[in-house]
Amino acid sequence: MTVILYGSPVSLYTGKVRSYFIKAQIPFREVAPVSDHYEDVVLKKAGSRRGIPTIELSDGQIIRDSVAIVDHFEAELGSPFTPATPKQKAISLLFDAIGGEGLLRPALHYRWHFPENESLVLHHFKEITPRNAAPEFTLAGRVNKMQQACINVGVSQDRVELVESLYLGLLKKLDAHFELYPYLLGGKPSIGDFALMGPMYGHLSRDLKPLTLMHEYGLHVLRWVERMNRADPGFSAGHAPEEDFLSNDEIPETLLEVLRHFAIDFVPETEAICDGVNNWIDSQAELDSGTNVEIALEGMTSFDIEGKHMSSVLMPFRFYLLKRLQDEVATSSAAVSQELIQLLESANMKELLEMTLTRGIGRAHNREVWQ
Ligand SMILES: N[C@@H](CCC(=O)N[C@@H](CS)C(=O)NCC(=O)O)C(=O)O
């Protein structure tokens, strides 16, 4: 019954799945993806993509990708962490996209631009170096790739100040929320909490530099990170909620404030990436359905944040997640759909509903594929 979780304490997306397993009380063992069994059996079944998290079930089934893993267990367990009411469900889906894809700049910057993080990060990277590693998977190869990833998502030297001020602003807004509520939507975690746990655990509360920021500006955020990694609700002394989502489909004002802050960069960036990916799709002579969707496509896009120009690579995965939110709004009754649009408008995120790719993204053989 025990699930094998191939992952690492420093991995962003492993943090999402680990927390889900802890809260869902799913017995698991976390191991580094380096064994002969991983190389010879698991990797092939994982679409030959050396990505963590990947899990192995007792019947030998392999699932790669944190979203697919959480989907699998939500379906099996009767959706315990998916809110049943429309606004909370929509906000949880929105955080699934933002948590997974919208915090890469601070997560990468605060890891790779501060020497005090180095000993812990390299220690863990060594542990996940595969046997007979190809150059890009050696320790040096991976470090180079990650340094380049900082530039790819827009953290050039002259944008560090902006990235830091946006992150500190976010930390303070999250702190104000978690002072009042143990989880995003009240007394129990939602799928959105697990997604946010990715960047907030492996990178932003474990690496030394951003941990000091949490001590300074985000003690309630740190308590939430800890709470998300223990099976009991772990409420703070000031919390007195039910162990459930807030009643009456309530979305707290403090959470809307968090979303308005995310909107500052997530909305213009997503719009630019959407246009860029659609142009890329148009430019492909052939893009057969079933072709793998790469993590980043060839090409860059640019957008403005607070009057500053920023560029990013074209990463299509967020549209796989946003589509779930868009479908939820589109398939609700007219009245509910209107309410959801108003809710997103009040978070300055209504435009996300219009940002769609001209080709859908599905999954086959543990990879994302163009439909
Ligand atoms: N969308 C995936 C992304 C997984 C991912 O990017 N994991 C990183 C480490 S945190 C990795 O292994 N990247 C290499 C790869 O996926 O090929 C998820 O949600 O699990």
The ligand as an SDF file (V2000), in Angstrom:
LIG
                    3D

 20 19  0  0  0  0  0  0  0  0999 V2000
    4.7530   20.1470  -13.9110 N   0  0  0  0  0  0  0  0  0  0  0  0
    5.6090   19.2530  -13.1650 C   0  0  0  0  0  0  0  0  0  0  0  0
    6.9560   19.7880  -13.0850 C   0  0  0  0  0  0  0  0  0  0  0  0
    7.9640   18.9330  -12.3240 C   0  0  0  0  0  0  0  0  0  0  0  0
    9.2960   19.6000  -12.3380 C   0  0  0  0  0  0  0  0  0  0  0  0
    9.5520   20.5510  -13.1050 O   0  0  0  0  0  0  0  0  0  0  0  0
   10.1760   19.1190  -11.4670 N   0  0  0  0  0  0  0  0  0  0  0  0
   11.5380   19.5840  -11.4790 C   0  0  0  0  0  0  0  0  0  0  0  0
   12.1540   19.5150  -10.1130 C   0  0  0  0  0  0  0  0  0  0  0  0
   11.2290   20.4060   -8.9000 S   0  0  0  0  0  0  0  0  0  0  0  0
   12.2350   18.6440  -12.4180 C   0  0  0  0  0  0  0  0  0  0  0  0
   12.4400   17.4930  -12.1000 O   0  0  0  0  0  0  0  0  0  0  0  0
   12.4710   19.1220  -13.6320 N   0  0  0  0  0  0  0  0  0  0  0  0
   12.9980   18.3460  -14.6980 C   0  0  0  0  0  0  0  0  0  0  0  0
   11.8800   17.7110  -15.5100 C   0  0  0  0  0  0  0  0  0  0  0  0
   10.7130   17.7790  -15.1190 O   0  0  0  0  0  0  0  0  0  0  0  0
   12.1840   17.1480  -16.5720 O   0  0  0  0  0  0  0  0  0  0  0  0
    4.9770   18.9560  -11.8180 C   0  0  0  0  0  0  0  0  0  0  0  0
    3.9960   19.6390  -11.4430 O   0  0  0  0  0  0  0  0  0  0  0  0
    5.3800   17.9960  -11.1760 O   0  0  0  0  0  0  0  0  0  0  0  0
  1  2  1  0
  2  3  1  0
  2 18  1  0
  3  4  1  0
  4  5  1  0
  5  6  2  0
  5  7  1  0
  7  8  1  0
  8  9  1  0
  8 11  1  0
  9 10  1  0
 11 12  2  0
 11 13  1  0
 13 14  1  0
 14 15  1  0
 15 16  2  0
 15 17  1  0
 18 19  2  0
 18 20  1  0
M  END
$$$$
